[in-house]
Amino acid sequence: MSMILIADNNKCNGCRLCELVCSLYHDKTVSPLKSRIEIIEVKETVNVPIFCFQCDDAVCMQVCTVNAITRDEAGRVKIDKDKCINCKACAIACPFGAIGLDASGRVFKCDLCDPGPPKCVEICPVNALSFEQPDKLTYKKKMKIAEKLLI
């Protein structure tokens, strides 16, 4: 089973260290504009990390007419920059807005810091990001519900 990146919106404090380390790791520069994760401030105290969910039925992969978007053996959805014709259909199709455009208009997205673990998870000072097995996530949710039902 593939590992997935998970965000806990209740913990995210909007420090944006994840954005900085992402751009540094991938592009050797500190620039939120080059980050594969983006912190969206929904309200003054509510920050939501947005990133590629590596969807099982990835719409971005379906709309790519040149097969530049594929899934590797570890389950990561990746863009082959050599095959990509930069039509931006993947960015338009992504339901989460997780495919970014760099300064030159080229598309990019999270690759989970192949081979991983994601650098954003390693640097998050409040543990708002984690890299886990999906079944572990569902168990944690069940435990939270069970604890609430005890009251």
C-alpha positions, -999 to 999 in steps of 0.1 A, spaced: 0 0 0 13 35 -9 21 61 17 1 93 15 7 129 26 -18 140 52 -25 175 65 -41 183 98 -57 217 93 -63 221 130 -26 220 137 -13 242 108 -2 276 121 5 291 86 43 294 92 49 283 56 82 265 63 68 236 42 66 259 12 102 271 17 118 237 22 99 224 -8 112 250 -32 147 247 -18 146 209 -22 132 209 -58 146 241 -72 175 250 -50 159 284 -42 137 296 -14 105 308 -31 69 300 -22 60 304 -59 81 273 -67 66 252 -39 46 220 -46 26 226 -14 8 259 -8 -7 272 25 -41 288 19 -53 311 46 -91 305 46 -97 327 76 -73 346 99 -67 315 120 -75 288 95 -47 276 72 -51 247 48 -21 230 31 -29 222 -5 -8 196 -23 -12 167 -48 -33 139 -33 -17 113 -57 -53 103 -66 -60 67 -74 -81 78 -104 -60 108 -113 -79 132 -135 -46 149 -144 -33 117 -158 -65 110 -178 -65 144 -195 -28 143 -205 -28 137 -242 9 128 -245 11 105 -215 35 128 -197 17 120 -164 22 85 -150 22 66 -118 54 50 -106 58 17 -88 55 35 -54 22 50 -64 34 85 -70 18 105 -98 46 122 -117 50 146 -146 77 137 -172 90 172 -182 105 158 -214 72 145 -226 50 174 -213 39 198 -240 27 223 -213 -9 224 -225 -20 229 -189 -49 206 -192 -38 188 -160 -37 220 -140 -72 229 -153 -85 194 -145 -71 189 -110 -100 193 -86 -77 204 -58 -57 231 -77 -26 212 -68 -7 215 -101 12 248 -101 27 269 -129 63 282 -125 75 316 -137 79 304 -172 44 288 -173 56 252 -170 34 229 -149 47 211 -117 33 192 -88 42 173 -56 62 141 -62 64 133 -24 101 143 -26 108 111 -46 121 89 -31 108 105 1 99 111 28 85 145 20 107 174 32 76 194 43 67 166 68 103 166 82 103 204 88 68 211 100 73 224 136 37 216 147 34 182 130 5 194 108 18 172 80 25 135 81 34 107 57 15 75 65 -3 44 53 -39 52 45 -52 25 68 -34 41 97 -53 74 89 -87 57 90 -79 40 123 -69 73 138 -102 88 127 -121 59 141 -104 63 174 -113 100 175 -150 92 169 -149 64 195 -135 87 221 -162 113 214 -189 86 217 -176 77 252 -188 110 266 
